[in-house]
Amino acid sequence: MFDFSWNMLTYFPPGISTYSEAHDDLFRLVYWISAAIFLLVQLTLVVFIFRYRARPGHKSIYYHGNNVVEFVWTLAPTVLFAGLGLYSDEMWKVMKYSSRIPTPDMEIDVVGQAFNWHVRYPGGDGILGKRHARYRSAQNLFGIDPTDSHGKDDIVMTGEFNLPINKNVVVHLSSVDVLHSYFLPNFRIKQDAVPGSWIEVWHNGTKSGKYELACAELCGSGHYAMRAVLNMQSDADFAKWMEGKITAKKAVLAAEAANPQPVAPAPAEAAAPAGEHHGSSH
């Protein structure tokens, strides 16, 4: 049976980020203001239809307008929208302004590719290696500099990733092909991933569990399937999971060291900028 509710917030997934409550408060305010205006307009429409209906003995009157009424209904929406803008300004800054990103407990790279999400963690050294577009290939979607020792132990995953709860996570977001959109419904965060750009977005999840990372930008025929699973874990569980990944990566590096492959030089005309190291995992 269809479950109908006037309160659209009942259709939202549970919010689990540090700013999801403020986001929902704003949505709730805008929703109920919109609902009240809608009902008022529809009620006025019904009254006018009934009161000014065609009746024998009643003649319609031409009415040019009323400057006071027109001024009021122009001023009222202006005040309303300006008020909502001021009310939401602080929340928007906290969520979106790079200057308001808190000190990160962890930094990761996330890249969208039709139709997958790829995630890069710093390895055992706690530092994400340098990256540059000139190194990007089908086997190296992040453009990790093969000559940078810090990048050799980085951990790359596709379709599923893990994060610790109650930690400020800064995501360096990009795309390798078309526009995608990093959308975590439970975190109330949505940020476009733009080819050729790295955009910072941050969140702090407060509850363990499995959550969906979806693409909220139409990106092609497989858009509907572009999703990943985010596992939010306690510090202990995340540390155990990460230790397993680091151990596995060390084994891969040891095998590669036993059978080294030549590193193809990058094009000379696209020099990589200095100071590309970023990220730490605590």
C-alpha positions as a Python dict, from the first residue, in 0.01 Angstrom:
ca = {
    (1, 'M'): (0, 0, 0),
    (2, 'F'): (130, 344, -89),
    (3, 'D'): (257, 531, 216),
    (4, 'F'): (189, 901, 165),
    (5, 'S'): (319, 1173, 393),
    (6, 'W'): (301, 1551, 374),
    (7, 'N'): (644, 1560, 535),
    (8, 'M'): (895, 1497, 256),
    (9, 'L'): (1173, 1446, 511),
    (10, 'T'): (1027, 1102, 586),
    (11, 'Y'): (1154, 999, 241),
    (12, 'F'): (1512, 1101, 319),
    (13, 'P'): (1768, 837, 419),
    (14, 'P'): (1899, 886, 772),
    (15, 'G'): (2153, 1169, 791),
    (16, 'I'): (2484, 1062, 945),
    (17, 'S'): (2724, 1351, 879),
    (18, 'T'): (2811, 1636, 1110),
    (19, 'Y'): (2623, 1883, 890),
    (20, 'S'): (2328, 1667, 781),
    (21, 'E'): (2105, 1801, 1061),
    (22, 'A'): (2161, 2164, 954),
    (23, 'H'): (2091, 2064, 594),
    (24, 'D'): (1765, 1893, 692),
    (25, 'D'): (1659, 2189, 905),
    (26, 'L'): (1697, 2416, 601),
    (27, 'F'): (1508, 2173, 379),
    (28, 'R'): (1232, 2147, 639),
    (29, 'L'): (1199, 2525, 657),
    (30, 'V'): (1189, 2570, 279),
    (31, 'Y'): (947, 2280, 242),
    (32, 'W'): (691, 2409, 491),
    (33, 'I'): (715, 2766, 360),
    (34, 'S'): (657, 2632, 8),
    (35, 'A'): (367, 2414, 126),
    (36, 'A'): (204, 2708, 305),
    (37, 'I'): (239, 2934, 0),
    (38, 'F'): (102, 2661, -227),
    (39, 'L'): (-203, 2605, -7),
    (40, 'L'): (-265, 2980, 28),
    (41, 'V'): (-248, 3032, -350),
    (42, 'Q'): (-474, 2736, -423),
    (43, 'L'): (-724, 2845, -158),
    (44, 'T'): (-727, 3197, -304),
    (45, 'L'): (-781, 3049, -650),
    (46, 'V'): (-1080, 2844, -530),
    (47, 'V'): (-1232, 3149, -354),
    (48, 'F'): (-1194, 3364, -667),
    (49, 'I'): (-1338, 3093, -891),
    (50, 'F'): (-1644, 3069, -668),
    (51, 'R'): (-1690, 3438, -584),
    (52, 'Y'): (-1635, 3576, -933),
    (53, 'R'): (-1810, 3304, -1130),
    (54, 'A'): (-2050, 3402, -1408),
    (55, 'R'): (-2399, 3463, -1267),
    (56, 'P'): (-2719, 3616, -1410),
    (57, 'G'): (-2746, 3986, -1327),
    (58, 'H'): (-2375, 4027, -1253),
    (59, 'K'): (-2154, 4221, -1490),
    (60, 'S'): (-1776, 4185, -1500),
    (61, 'I'): (-1573, 4493, -1414),
    (62, 'Y'): (-1245, 4588, -1582),
    (63, 'Y'): (-981, 4638, -1315),
    (64, 'H'): (-649, 4792, -1412),
    (65, 'G'): (-449, 4697, -1101),
    (66, 'N'): (-334, 4810, -761),
    (67, 'N'): (14, 4952, -711),
    (68, 'V'): (20, 4870, -339),
    (69, 'V'): (-72, 4505, -395),
    (70, 'E'): (182, 4471, -675),
    (71, 'F'): (453, 4629, -460),
    (72, 'V'): (375, 4395, -170),
    (73, 'W'): (379, 4077, -376),
    (74, 'T'): (707, 4187, -533),
    (75, 'L'): (868, 4282, -202),
    (76, 'A'): (750, 3976, -9),
    (77, 'P'): (932, 3714, -224),
    (78, 'T'): (1242, 3934, -229),
    (79, 'V'): (1250, 3948, 151),
    (80, 'L'): (1172, 3576, 175),
    (81, 'F'): (1449, 3467, -62),
    (82, 'A'): (1701, 3707, 89),
    (83, 'G'): (1613, 3579, 435),
    (84, 'L'): (1655, 3216, 330),
    (85, 'G'): (1988, 3306, 170),
    (86, 'L'): (2115, 3466, 489),
    (87, 'Y'): (1981, 3180, 700),
    (88, 'S'): (2155, 2917, 485),
    (89, 'D'): (2479, 3110, 432),
    (90, 'E'): (2667, 2963, 728),
    (91, 'M'): (2565, 2606, 647),
    (92, 'W'): (2671, 2652, 284),
    (93, 'K'): (3009, 2790, 389),
    (94, 'V'): (3072, 2499, 625),
    (95, 'M'): (2986, 2247, 354),
    (96, 'K'): (3141, 2410, 49),
    (97, 'Y'): (3400, 2679, 123),
    (98, 'S'): (3758, 2551, 101),
    (99, 'S'): (3856, 2804, 366),
    (100, 'R'): (3616, 2635, 610),
    (101, 'I'): (3739, 2280, 560),
    (102, 'P'): (3850, 2157, 903),
    (103, 'T'): (4192, 2008, 968),
    (104, 'P'): (4177, 1670, 793),
    (105, 'D'): (4224, 1347, 984),
    (106, 'M'): (4250, 1170, 651),
    (107, 'E'): (4283, 1261, 283),
    (108, 'I'): (4194, 1047, -16),
    (109, 'D'): (4163, 1087, -392),
    (110, 'V'): (3839, 990, -566),
    (111, 'V'): (3806, 970, -943),
    (112, 'G'): (3489, 917, -1142),
    (113, 'Q'): (3502, 715, -1461),
    (114, 'A'): (3208, 596, -1667),
    (115, 'F'): (3075, 400, -1487),
    (116, 'N'): (3284, 342, -1173),
    (117, 'W'): (3422, 523, -871),
    (118, 'H'): (3792, 476, -795),
    (119, 'V'): (3950, 565, -459),
    (120, 'R'): (4317, 613, -367),
    (121, 'Y'): (4449, 593, -11),
    (122, 'P'): (4796, 678, 117),
    (123, 'G'): (4989, 361, 186),
    (124, 'G'): (5209, 269, 480),
    (125, 'D'): (5400, 599, 464),
    (126, 'G'): (5077, 796, 517),
    (127, 'I'): (5146, 1022, 217),
    (128, 'L'): (4963, 1027, -114),
    (129, 'G'): (5217, 1031, -395),
    (130, 'K'): (5245, 1307, -651),
    (131, 'R'): (5002, 1296, -941),
    (132, 'H'): (4984, 1468, -1276),
    (133, 'A'): (4761, 1436, -1582),
    (134, 'R'): (5060, 1350, -1801),
    (135, 'Y'): (5094, 1016, -1622),
    (136, 'R'): (4727, 926, -1653),
    (137, 'S'): (4644, 611, -1847),
    (138, 'A'): (4395, 325, -1840),
    (139, 'Q'): (4622, 153, -1588),
    (140, 'N'): (4694, 471, -1390),
    (141, 'L'): (4368, 666, -1366),
    (142, 'F'): (4498, 893, -1089),
    (143, 'G'): (4807, 992, -1284),
    (144, 'I'): (5038, 874, -1003),
    (145, 'D'): (5399, 977, -1067),
    (146, 'P'): (5587, 647, -1116),
    (147, 'T'): (5914, 811, -1007),
    (148, 'D'): (5775, 924, -671),
    (149, 'S'): (5848, 677, -393),
    (150, 'H'): (5552, 801, -189),
    (151, 'G'): (5312, 692, -461),
    (152, 'K'): (5439, 337, -496),
    (153, 'D'): (5260, 210, -185),
    (154, 'D'): (4933, 398, -245),
    (155, 'I'): (4624, 177, -231),
    (156, 'V'): (4368, 197, -512),
    (157, 'M'): (4020, 49, -491),
    (158, 'T'): (3722, 42, -725),
    (159, 'G'): (3353, 16, -640),
    (160, 'E'): (3393, -8, -263),
    (161, 'F'): (3587, 182, -1),
    (162, 'N'): (3614, 221, 374),
    (163, 'L'): (3637, 522, 603),
    (164, 'P'): (3652, 566, 981),
    (165, 'I'): (3366, 728, 1172),
    (166, 'N'): (3404, 1062, 1353),
    (167, 'K'): (3697, 1169, 1135),
    (168, 'N'): (3725, 1471, 907),
    (169, 'V'): (3787, 1320, 563),
    (170, 'V'): (3897, 1547, 279),
    (171, 'V'): (3827, 1407, -66),
    (172, 'H'): (4025, 1532, -365),
    (173, 'L'): (3773, 1479, -643),
    (174, 'S'): (3817, 1458, -1020),
    (175, 'S'): (3699, 1277, -1332),
    (176, 'V'): (3881, 1109, -1617),
    (177, 'D'): (3617, 1146, -1888),
    (178, 'V'): (3289, 1340, -1842),
    (179, 'L'): (3113, 1525, -1562),
    (180, 'H'): (3018, 1300, -1273),
    (181, 'S'): (2877, 1396, -935),
    (182, 'Y'): (2995, 1258, -600),
    (183, 'F'): (2669, 1204, -414),
    (184, 'L'): (2644, 1056, -64),
    (185, 'P'): (2273, 1082, 25),
    (186, 'N'): (2321, 991, 391),
    (187, 'F'): (2589, 1258, 426),
    (188, 'R'): (2382, 1522, 240),
    (189, 'I'): (2678, 1598, 18),
    (190, 'K'): (2685, 1637, -360),
    (191, 'Q'): (2980, 1771, -556),
    (192, 'D'): (3049, 1760, -929),
    (193, 'A'): (3363, 1580, -1044),
    (194, 'V'): (3512, 1780, -1331),
    (195, 'P'): (3765, 1645, -1584),
    (196, 'G'): (4097, 1822, -1554),
    (197, 'S'): (4024, 1968, -1209),
    (198, 'W'): (4076, 1850, -853),
    (199, 'I'): (3804, 1975, -620),
    (200, 'E'): (3810, 1940, -243),
    (201, 'V'): (3504, 1816, -58),
    (202, 'W'): (3489, 1707, 302),
    (203, 'H'): (3262, 1509, 530),
    (204, 'N'): (3259, 1347, 871),
    (205, 'G'): (3040, 1039, 915),
    (206, 'T'): (2915, 965, 1264),
    (207, 'K'): (2761, 620, 1228),
    (208, 'S'): (2905, 289, 1112),
    (209, 'G'): (2737, 89, 837),
    (210, 'K'): (2717, 53, 460),
    (211, 'Y'): (2615, 356, 253),
    (212, 'E'): (2575, 432, -115),
    (213, 'L'): (2800, 657, -320),
    (214, 'A'): (2604, 739, -635),
    (215, 'C'): (2664, 950, -943),
    (216, 'A'): (2408, 1232, -955),
    (217, 'E'): (2507, 1363, -1299),
    (218, 'L'): (2377, 1202, -1617),
    (219, 'C'): (2700, 1062, -1761),
    (220, 'G'): (2598, 809, -2022),
    (221, 'S'): (2405, 491, -2084),
    (222, 'G'): (2542, 321, -1771),
    (223, 'H'): (2477, 616, -1540),
    (224, 'Y'): (2216, 420, -1345),
    (225, 'A'): (2478, 162, -1244),
    (226, 'M'): (2752, 406, -1139),
    (227, 'R'): (2763, 354, -767),
    (228, 'A'): (2997, 235, -497),
    (229, 'V'): (2963, 106, -141),
    (230, 'L'): (3106, 312, 144),
    (231, 'N'): (3177, 114, 457),
    (232, 'M'): (3191, 338, 764),
    (233, 'Q'): (3386, 166, 1041),
    (234, 'S'): (3504, 223, 1393),
    (235, 'D'): (3865, 334, 1436),
    (236, 'A'): (3971, -16, 1540),
    (237, 'D'): (3795, -189, 1251),
    (238, 'F'): (3924, 63, 999),
    (239, 'A'): (4281, 33, 1130),
    (240, 'K'): (4257, -346, 1099),
    (241, 'W'): (4119, -320, 746),
    (242, 'M'): (4386, -70, 642),
    (243, 'E'): (4663, -283, 790),
    (244, 'G'): (4545, -572, 575),
    (245, 'K'): (4552, -353, 264),
    (246, 'I'): (4900, -222, 347),
    (247, 'T'): (5029, -575, 403),
    (248, 'A'): (4882, -690, 72),
    (249, 'K'): (5035, -389, -106),
    (250, 'K'): (5377, -464, 41),
    (251, 'A'): (5353, -817, -97),
    (252, 'V'): (5270, -679, -442),
    (253, 'L'): (5564, -437, -425),
    (254, 'A'): (5798, -715, -316),
    (255, 'A'): (5689, -928, -612),
    (256, 'E'): (5739, -634, -848),
    (257, 'A'): (6085, -568, -702),
    (258, 'A'): (6180, -928, -774),
    (259, 'N'): (6073, -882, -1135),
    (260, 'P'): (6125, -512, -1214),
    (261, 'Q'): (5965, -353, -1520),
    (262, 'P'): (6104, -46, -1702),
    (263, 'V'): (5928, 281, -1630),
    (264, 'A'): (5817, 464, -1943),
    (265, 'P'): (5928, 830, -1939),
    (266, 'A'): (5659, 1095, -1939),
    (267, 'P'): (5638, 1356, -2220),
    (268, 'A'): (5899, 1626, -2158),
    (269, 'E'): (5674, 1915, -2254),
    (270, 'A'): (5431, 1864, -1964),
    (271, 'A'): (5648, 1923, -1659),
    (272, 'A'): (5478, 1829, -1333),
    (273, 'P'): (5440, 2112, -1081),
    (274, 'A'): (5632, 2083, -759),
    (275, 'G'): (5475, 2025, -420),
    (276, 'E'): (5212, 1773, -527),
    (277, 'H'): (5242, 1557, -217),
    (278, 'H'): (4928, 1562, -6),
    (279, 'G'): (4735, 1353, 237),
    (280, 'S'): (4783, 1168, 559),
    (281, 'S'): (4597, 900, 743),
    (282, 'H'): (4579, 912, 1120),
}
